[in-house]
Amino acid sequence: MAQERPFNPLDYANLGQSVADALLGRPAVPLGALEPFVGAGVYAIYYGGDFPAYATLAAINRRDPIGVPIYVGKAIPAGRRKGARGTGAAAGQPLFRRLSDHIGSITEATNLDLAD
């Protein structure tokens, strides 16, 4: 009988599953209702409109607001890409700014509605 490996929470697969569980365990918030907040992190955007190319995905998301994301991204504090750590600097609003960028792009599109 093969010996079972002990659980290692730092294995990439386990870390990824932990992040996915935390992300998908949060309630969906409409982009149009977004209020400024502090923080960085991972986010998912869902679509439930009537754009034909996304009909299958949108049908799932209309039944379940956190069904299948159309986009998953991350926003990290300034300097983190360069390996800055322990600077004591506040996280700021990188996630809010990133979501605001998406709001701007969706608003500028002629075939998308922010409410979707």
ZAPA-256594 format. One record per atom (N, C-alpha, C): residue in one letter; atom name; x, y, z. Coordinates in steps of 0.02 Angstrom, whole numbers, plus 32768, in hexadecimal, padded with zeros to 4 digits. Layout:
{torza "A", "CA", {X, Y, Z}};
...
This chain:
{torza "M", "N", {802A, 7FC5, 8000}};
{torza "M", "CA", {8000, 8000, 8000}};
{torza "M", "C", {802D, 803E, 8000}};
{torza "A", "N", {801D, 806D, 7FD4}};
{torza "A", "CA", {8045, 80AA, 7FCF}};
{torza "A", "C", {8039, 80D5, 800D}};
{torza "Q", "N", {8070, 80F3, 8023}};
{torza "Q", "CA", {806B, 811F, 805D}};
{torza "Q", "C", {804F, 8162, 8047}};
{torza "E", "N", {801D, 817B, 806C}};
{torza "E", "CA", {7FFF, 81BB, 805C}};
{torza "E", "C", {802E, 81F3, 8073}};
{torza "R", "N", {8037, 8224, 8047}};
{torza "R", "CA", {8062, 825D, 8059}};
{torza "R", "C", {803D, 8289, 808B}};
{torza "P", "N", {8061, 82A5, 80BB}};
{torza "P", "CA", {8040, 82D2, 80EA}};
{torza "P", "C", {802A, 8312, 80C7}};
{torza "F", "N", {7FF5, 832F, 80E1}};
{torza "F", "CA", {7FDA, 836D, 80C4}};
{torza "F", "C", {800C, 83A5, 80CF}};
{torza "N", "N", {801D, 83C8, 8099}};
{torza "N", "CA", {804A, 8402, 809D}};
{torza "N", "C", {8023, 843F, 8084}};
{torza "P", "N", {800E, 846B, 80B2}};
{torza "P", "CA", {7FE5, 84A5, 809D}};
{torza "P", "C", {800B, 84D5, 806F}};
{torza "L", "N", {804D, 84CE, 806B}};
{torza "L", "CA", {8074, 84FB, 8041}};
{torza "L", "C", {8083, 84E0, 7FFC}};
{torza "D", "N", {806D, 84A2, 7FED}};
{torza "D", "CA", {8073, 8489, 7FA8}};
{torza "D", "C", {804A, 84B8, 7F7B}};
{torza "Y", "N", {8063, 84C5, 7F3F}};
{torza "Y", "CA", {8040, 84F2, 7F12}};
{torza "Y", "C", {7FF7, 84DD, 7F06}};
{torza "A", "N", {7FEB, 849E, 7EFE}};
{torza "A", "CA", {7FA6, 8487, 7EF2}};
{torza "A", "C", {7F79, 8498, 7F2D}};
{torza "N", "N", {7F93, 848E, 7F6A}};
{torza "N", "CA", {7F6B, 849C, 7FA5}};
{torza "N", "C", {7F62, 84E7, 7FAF}};
{torza "L", "N", {7F95, 850F, 7FA0}};
{torza "L", "CA", {7F8F, 8557, 7FA4}};
{torza "L", "C", {7F5B, 8570, 7F73}};
{torza "G", "N", {7F5F, 8556, 7F36}};
{torza "G", "CA", {7F2F, 856A, 7F02}};
{torza "G", "C", {7EE8, 8559, 7F16}};
{torza "Q", "N", {7EDE, 851E, 7F32}};
{torza "Q", "CA", {7E9B, 850A, 7F48}};
{torza "Q", "C", {7E82, 8536, 7F80}};
{torza "S", "N", {7EAF, 8549, 7FAE}};
{torza "S", "CA", {7E9C, 8576, 7FE5}};
{torza "S", "C", {7E86, 85BA, 7FCB}};
{torza "V", "N", {7EAB, 85D4, 7F9B}};
{torza "V", "CA", {7E9A, 8615, 7F7D}};
{torza "V", "C", {7E57, 8610, 7F59}};
{torza "A", "N", {7E4E, 85DC, 7F32}};
{torza "A", "CA", {7E0E, 85D3, 7F0E}};
{torza "A", "C", {7DD4, 85CD, 7F3E}};
{torza "D", "N", {7DDC, 85A6, 7F73}};
{torza "D", "CA", {7DA6, 859F, 7FA4}};
{torza "D", "C", {7D95, 85E1, 7FC5}};
{torza "A", "N", {7DC8, 8608, 7FD6}};
{torza "A", "CA", {7DBC, 864A, 7FF6}};
{torza "A", "C", {7D99, 8679, 7FC5}};
{torza "L", "N", {7DB0, 867A, 7F87}};
{torza "L", "CA", {7D92, 86A6, 7F55}};
{torza "L", "C", {7D4A, 8694, 7F47}};
{torza "L", "N", {7D3D, 8654, 7F3B}};
{torza "L", "CA", {7CFA, 863E, 7F28}};
{torza "L", "C", {7CCA, 863C, 7F64}};
{torza "G", "N", {7CE5, 8641, 7FA0}};
{torza "G", "CA", {7CBB, 8642, 7FDB}};
{torza "G", "C", {7CA1, 8687, 7FED}};
{torza "R", "N", {7CB6, 86B9, 7FC7}};
{torza "R", "CA", {7CA0, 86FE, 7FD3}};
{torza "R", "C", {7C63, 870D, 7FA8}};
{torza "P", "N", {7C36, 8738, 7FBF}};
{torza "P", "CA", {7BFC, 874A, 7F96}};
{torza "P", "C", {7C12, 8777, 7F5C}};
{torza "A", "N", {7BEE, 8772, 7F25}};
{torza "A", "CA", {7BFB, 879D, 7EEB}};
{torza "A", "C", {7BE1, 87E3, 7EFB}};
{torza "V", "N", {7C05, 8816, 7EE4}};
{torza "V", "CA", {7BF1, 885C, 7EED}};
{torza "V", "C", {7BEC, 887B, 7EA8}};
{torza "P", "N", {7BB4, 8898, 7E96}};
{torza "P", "CA", {7BAE, 88B8, 7E54}};
{torza "P", "C", {7BE2, 88F0, 7E4C}};
{torza "L", "N", {7C04, 88F2, 7E13}};
{torza "L", "CA", {7C37, 8925, 7E09}};
{torza "L", "C", {7C19, 896B, 7E0F}};
{torza "G", "N", {7BDC, 8974, 7DFB}};
{torza "G", "CA", {7BBC, 89B5, 7DFF}};
{torza "G", "C", {7BAF, 89CC, 7E47}};
{torza "A", "N", {7BB2, 899E, 7E77}};
{torza "A", "CA", {7BA6, 89AF, 7EBD}};
{torza "A", "C", {7BE7, 89B4, 7EE5}};
{torza "L", "N", {7C1E, 89B1, 7EC3}};
{torza "L", "CA", {7C5F, 89B0, 7EE4}};
{torza "L", "C", {7C6E, 89F2, 7F07}};
{torza "E", "N", {7C81, 89EE, 7F46}};
{torza "E", "CA", {7C95, 8A28, 7F6E}};
{torza "E", "C", {7CE0, 8A24, 7F7A}};
{torza "P", "N", {7D03, 8A5C, 7F80}};
{torza "P", "CA", {7D4B, 8A5A, 7F8C}};
{torza "P", "C", {7D5C, 8A31, 7FCB}};
{torza "F", "N", {7D92, 8A0B, 7FC6}};
{torza "F", "CA", {7DA9, 89E2, 7FFE}};
{torza "F", "C", {7DF5, 89DB, 7FFA}};
{torza "V", "N", {7E13, 89C7, 8031}};
{torza "V", "CA", {7E5B, 89BE, 8035}};
{torza "V", "C", {7E6A, 8973, 802D}};
{torza "G", "N", {7E9E, 8963, 8008}};
{torza "G", "CA", {7EB4, 891E, 8004}};
{torza "G", "C", {7ECC, 890A, 7FBF}};
{torza "A", "N", {7EE9, 88D0, 7FBD}};
{torza "A", "CA", {7F02, 88B1, 7F80}};
{torza "A", "C", {7EE8, 886A, 7F7F}};
{torza "G", "N", {7EEF, 8848, 7F47}};
{torza "G", "CA", {7EDB, 8802, 7F46}};
{torza "G", "C", {7EC5, 87E9, 7F02}};
{torza "V", "N", {7EA5, 87B0, 7F04}};
{torza "V", "CA", {7E8C, 878D, 7EC9}};
{torza "V", "C", {7E42, 879C, 7EC2}};
{torza "Y", "N", {7E2A, 87A1, 7E84}};
{torza "Y", "CA", {7DE4, 87AF, 7E79}};
{torza "Y", "C", {7DCB, 8789, 7E3C}};
{torza "A", "N", {7D8A, 8781, 7E37}};
{torza "A", "CA", {7D6A, 8761, 7DFE}};
{torza "A", "C", {7D32, 878E, 7DE6}};
{torza "I", "N", {7D2A, 8792, 7DA4}};
{torza "I", "CA", {7CF3, 87B8, 7D86}};
{torza "I", "C", {7CC5, 8786, 7D63}};
{torza "Y", "N", {7C85, 878E, 7D6F}};
{torza "Y", "CA", {7C52, 8761, 7D53}};
{torza "Y", "C", {7C27, 8789, 7D22}};
{torza "Y", "N", {7C0B, 8766, 7CF0}};
{torza "Y", "CA", {7BE1, 8786, 7CBE}};
{torza "Y", "C", {7B9F, 8762, 7CB9}};
{torza "G", "N", {7B69, 8788, 7CB8}};
{torza "G", "CA", {7B26, 876B, 7CB3}};
{torza "G", "C", {7AFB, 878C, 7C7F}};
{torza "G", "N", {7B19, 87B0, 7C50}};
{torza "G", "CA", {7AF3, 87D5, 7C1E}};
{torza "G", "C", {7ADF, 87AB, 7BE2}};
{torza "D", "N", {7ACC, 87CD, 7BAB}};
{torza "D", "CA", {7AB3, 87AA, 7B70}};
{torza "D", "C", {7AE2, 87AD, 7B34}};
{torza "F", "N", {7B21, 87BB, 7B3E}};
{torza "F", "CA", {7B52, 87BC, 7B07}};
{torza "F", "C", {7B58, 8774, 7AED}};
{torza "P", "N", {7B4A, 8768, 7AAC}};
{torza "P", "CA", {7B46, 8724, 7A91}};
{torza "P", "C", {7B84, 86F9, 7A9C}};
{torza "A", "N", {7BBF, 8716, 7A99}};
{torza "A", "CA", {7BFC, 86EE, 7AA1}};
{torza "A", "C", {7C02, 86D0, 7AE7}};
{torza "Y", "N", {7BE0, 86ED, 7B18}};
{torza "Y", "CA", {7BE4, 86D5, 7B5C}};
{torza "Y", "C", {7BA3, 86B7, 7B75}};
{torza "A", "N", {7B77, 86A1, 7B47}};
{torza "A", "CA", {7B34, 868A, 7B5A}};
{torza "A", "C", {7B35, 8650, 7B8B}};
{torza "T", "N", {7B5F, 861E, 7B7F}};
{torza "T", "CA", {7B61, 85E3, 7BAB}};
{torza "T", "C", {7B79, 85F6, 7BF1}};
{torza "L", "N", {7BAE, 861D, 7BF4}};
{torza "L", "CA", {7BCA, 8634, 7C33}};
{torza "L", "C", {7B98, 8660, 7C58}};
{torza "A", "N", {7B78, 868D, 7C35}};
{torza "A", "CA", {7B48, 86BB, 7C53}};
{torza "A", "C", {7B0D, 8696, 7C70}};
{torza "A", "N", {7AF6, 8661, 7C4E}};
{torza "A", "CA", {7ABD, 863A, 7C67}};
{torza "A", "C", {7ACF, 8619, 7CAA}};
{torza "I", "N", {7B0B, 8600, 7CB0}};
{torza "I", "CA", {7B22, 85E2, 7CEF}};
{torza "I", "C", {7B23, 8618, 7D26}};
{torza "N", "N", {7B3E, 8652, 7D15}};
{torza "N", "CA", {7B45, 8687, 7D47}};
{torza "N", "C", {7B03, 86A8, 7D5A}};
{torza "R", "N", {7AD2, 86A3, 7D30}};
{torza "R", "CA", {7A90, 86BC, 7D43}};
{torza "R", "C", {7A6F, 868F, 7D77}};
{torza "R", "N", {7A7F, 864D, 7D74}};
{torza "R", "CA", {7A65, 861E, 7DA5}};
{torza "R", "C", {7A8D, 8621, 7DE6}};
{torza "D", "N", {7ACF, 862D, 7DE0}};
{torza "D", "CA", {7AFC, 862E, 7E1A}};
{torza "D", "C", {7B2B, 8669, 7E12}};
{torza "P", "N", {7B23, 869D, 7E3C}};
{torza "P", "CA", {7B4B, 86DA, 7E34}};
{torza "P", "C", {7B97, 86CF, 7E37}};
{torza "I", "N", {7BAD, 8698, 7E55}};
{torza "I", "CA", {7BF4, 8688, 7E53}};
{torza "I", "C", {7BFE, 8645, 7E30}};
{torza "G", "N", {7BE0, 863F, 7DF6}};
{torza "G", "CA", {7BE3, 8602, 7DCE}};
{torza "G", "C", {7C27, 85F8, 7DAD}};
{torza "V", "N", {7C32, 861C, 7D76}};
{torza "V", "CA", {7C6F, 8615, 7D4F}};
{torza "V", "C", {7C89, 865C, 7D3E}};
{torza "P", "N", {7CC3, 866E, 7D57}};
{torza "P", "CA", {7CDD, 86B1, 7D48}};
{torza "P", "C", {7CF0, 86B9, 7CFF}};
{torza "I", "N", {7CE7, 86F5, 7CE6}};
{torza "I", "CA", {7CFD, 8705, 7CA2}};
{torza "I", "C", {7D46, 871D, 7CA4}};
{torza "Y", "N", {7D5B, 8733, 7CDF}};
{torza "Y", "CA", {7DA0, 874D, 7CE7}};
{torza "Y", "C", {7DB5, 8745, 7D30}};
{torza "V", "N", {7DF3, 8731, 7D3A}};
{torza "V", "CA", {7E11, 872E, 7D7D}};
{torza "V", "C", {7E52, 8755, 7D7A}};
{torza "G", "N", {7E5C, 8780, 7DAB}};
{torza "G", "CA", {7E99, 87A9, 7DAC}};
{torza "G", "C", {7EB2, 87B4, 7DF2}};
{torza "K", "N", {7EE7, 87DB, 7DF6}};
{torza "K", "CA", {7F02, 87EC, 7E38}};
{torza "K", "C", {7F1A, 8834, 7E37}};
{torza "A", "N", {7F1B, 8852, 7E71}};
{torza "A", "CA", {7F34, 8895, 7E7A}};
{torza "A", "C", {7F61, 8893, 7EB7}};
{torza "I", "N", {7F9F, 88AA, 7EAE}};
{torza "I", "CA", {7FCF, 88A8, 7EE5}};
{torza "I", "C", {7FE7, 88EE, 7EF4}};
{torza "P", "N", {7FFC, 88FA, 7F32}};
{torza "P", "CA", {8015, 893D, 7F44}};
{torza "P", "C", {8052, 8950, 7F1B}};
{torza "A", "N", {805A, 8991, 7F10}};
{torza "A", "CA", {8094, 89AA, 7EEB}};
{torza "A", "C", {80D4, 8992, 7F0D}};
{torza "G", "N", {8105, 897F, 7EE5}};
{torza "G", "CA", {8146, 8968, 7EFF}};
{torza "G", "C", {8149, 891E, 7F0A}};
{torza "R", "N", {8112, 88FB, 7F0E}};
{torza "R", "CA", {8113, 88B3, 7F1C}};
{torza "R", "C", {8130, 888B, 7EE2}};
{torza "R", "N", {8126, 88A4, 7EA5}};
{torza "R", "CA", {8142, 8881, 7E6B}};
{torza "R", "C", {818E, 8881, 7E6D}};
{torza "K", "N", {81AB, 88B1, 7E90}};
{torza "K", "CA", {81F4, 88B7, 7E95}};
{torza "K", "C", {820E, 8894, 7ED3}};
{torza "G", "N", {81E3, 8872, 7EF7}};
{torza "G", "CA", {81F8, 884D, 7F31}};
{torza "G", "C", {81FB, 8875, 7F71}};
{torza "A", "N", {81DD, 88B0, 7F73}};
{torza "A", "CA", {81DE, 88D9, 7FAF}};
{torza "A", "C", {81B5, 88B6, 7FE6}};
{torza "R", "N", {81D3, 88AD, 801F}};
{torza "R", "CA", {81B0, 888D, 8057}};
{torza "R", "C", {81C2, 88B1, 8097}};
{torza "G", "N", {8195, 88AE, 80C5}};
{torza "G", "CA", {81A3, 88C8, 8107}};
{torza "G", "C", {81B1, 8912, 810A}};
{torza "T", "N", {8197, 8937, 80D9}};
{torza "T", "CA", {81A4, 897F, 80D8}};
{torza "T", "C", {8176, 89A4, 8108}};
{torza "G", "N", {8143, 8982, 811F}};
{torza "G", "CA", {8113, 89A2, 814C}};
{torza "G", "C", {80E3, 89D0, 8128}};
{torza "A", "N", {80E8, 89D4, 80E6}};
{torza "A", "CA", {80BC, 89FF, 80C0}};
{torza "A", "C", {8075, 89E1, 80BE}};
{torza "A", "N", {8044, 8A0C, 80C2}};
{torza "A", "CA", {7FFE, 89F6, 80BE}};
{torza "A", "C", {7FF0, 89D9, 807A}};
{torza "A", "N", {7FC2, 89AB, 8077}};
{torza "A", "CA", {7FB1, 898A, 8038}};
{torza "A", "C", {7F92, 89BA, 8006}};
{torza "G", "N", {7F72, 89EF, 801D}};
{torza "G", "CA", {7F51, 8A1E, 7FEF}};
{torza "G", "C", {7F13, 89FF, 7FD2}};
{torza "Q", "N", {7F03, 8A13, 7F94}};
{torza "Q", "CA", {7EC5, 89FC, 7F74}};
{torza "Q", "C", {7ED3, 89DB, 7F30}};
{torza "P", "N", {7F05, 89B0, 7F2A}};
{torza "P", "CA", {7F12, 8993, 7EE8}};
{torza "P", "C", {7ED8, 896A, 7ECC}};
{torza "L", "N", {7EB5, 8946, 7EF5}};
{torza "L", "CA", {7E7D, 891D, 7EDC}};
{torza "L", "C", {7E43, 8949, 7EC6}};
{torza "F", "N", {7E33, 897B, 7EEE}};
{torza "F", "CA", {7DFD, 89A9, 7EDA}};
{torza "F", "C", {7E10, 89CC, 7E98}};
{torza "R", "N", {7E4E, 89E1, 7E91}};
{torza "R", "CA", {7E64, 8A03, 7E53}};
{torza "R", "C", {7E5F, 89D4, 7E17}};
{torza "R", "N", {7E73, 8995, 7E21}};
{torza "R", "CA", {7E70, 8965, 7DEA}};
{torza "R", "C", {7E28, 8959, 7DD4}};
{torza "L", "N", {7DFC, 8950, 7E05}};
{torza "L", "CA", {7DB5, 8946, 7DF4}};
{torza "L", "C", {7D98, 8984, 7DD3}};
{torza "S", "N", {7DAF, 89BF, 7DE9}};
{torza "S", "CA", {7D99, 89FE, 7DCA}};
{torza "S", "C", {7DAF, 8A01, 7D81}};
{torza "D", "N", {7DEA, 89E7, 7D72}};
{torza "D", "CA", {7E01, 89E3, 7D2C}};
{torza "D", "C", {7DD0, 89B9, 7D03}};
{torza "H", "N", {7DBC, 8980, 7D1F}};
{torza "H", "CA", {7D8D, 8954, 7CFC}};
{torza "H", "C", {7D4A, 8978, 7CF2}};
{torza "I", "N", {7D34, 899C, 7D25}};
{torza "I", "CA", {7CF5, 89C2, 7D1F}};
{torza "I", "C", {7CFA, 89F4, 7CE5}};
{torza "G", "N", {7D33, 8A16, 7CE0}};
{torza "G", "CA", {7D3D, 8A46, 7CAA}};
{torza "G", "C", {7D3A, 8A25, 7C66}};
{torza "S", "N", {7D5B, 89EB, 7C5F}};
{torza "S", "CA", {7D5C, 89C8, 7C1F}};
{torza "S", "C", {7D16, 89B0, 7C0B}};
{torza "I", "N", {7CF2, 8996, 7C3B}};
{torza "I", "CA", {7CAE, 897E, 7C2D}};
{torza "I", "C", {7C80, 89B8, 7C1B}};
{torza "T", "N", {7C87, 89EF, 7C3E}};
{torza "T", "CA", {7C5E, 8A2A, 7C31}};
{torza "T", "C", {7C6B, 8A47, 7BEC}};
{torza "E", "N", {7CA9, 8A44, 7BD6}};
{torza "E", "CA", {7CBB, 8A5E, 7B93}};
{torza "E", "C", {7CA3, 8A31, 7B5A}};
{torza "A", "N", {7C99, 89F1, 7B69}};
{torza "A", "CA", {7C83, 89C2, 7B34}};
{torza "A", "C", {7C3B, 89D2, 7B20}};
{torza "T", "N", {7C2C, 89CB, 7AE1}};
{torza "T", "CA", {7BE9, 89DA, 7AC8}};
{torza "T", "C", {7BBB, 899D, 7ACC}};
{torza "N", "N", {7BD7, 8961, 7AD6}};
{torza "N", "CA", {7BAE, 8925, 7AD6}};
{torza "N", "C", {7BAC, 8901, 7B1A}};
{torza "L", "N", {7BC2, 8924, 7B4E}};
{torza "L", "CA", {7BC0, 8907, 7B92}};
{torza "L", "C", {7B9C, 8938, 7BC1}};
{torza "D", "N", {7B7E, 891B, 7BF4}};
{torza "D", "CA", {7B5C, 8944, 7C27}};
{torza "D", "C", {7B7A, 8931, 7C6A}};
{torza "L", "N", {7B8E, 8962, 7C91}};
{torza "L", "CA", {7BAE, 8957, 7CD1}};
{torza "L", "C", {7B82, 892C, 7CFF}};
{torza "A", "N", {7B41, 8932, 7CF8}};
{torza "A", "CA", {7B13, 890C, 7D22}};
{torza "A", "C", {7B17, 88C0, 7D13}};
{torza "D", "N", {7B32, 88AE, 7CDA}};
{torza "D", "CA", {7B37, 8867, 7CC8}};
{torza "D", "C", {7B75, 8846, 7CE5}};
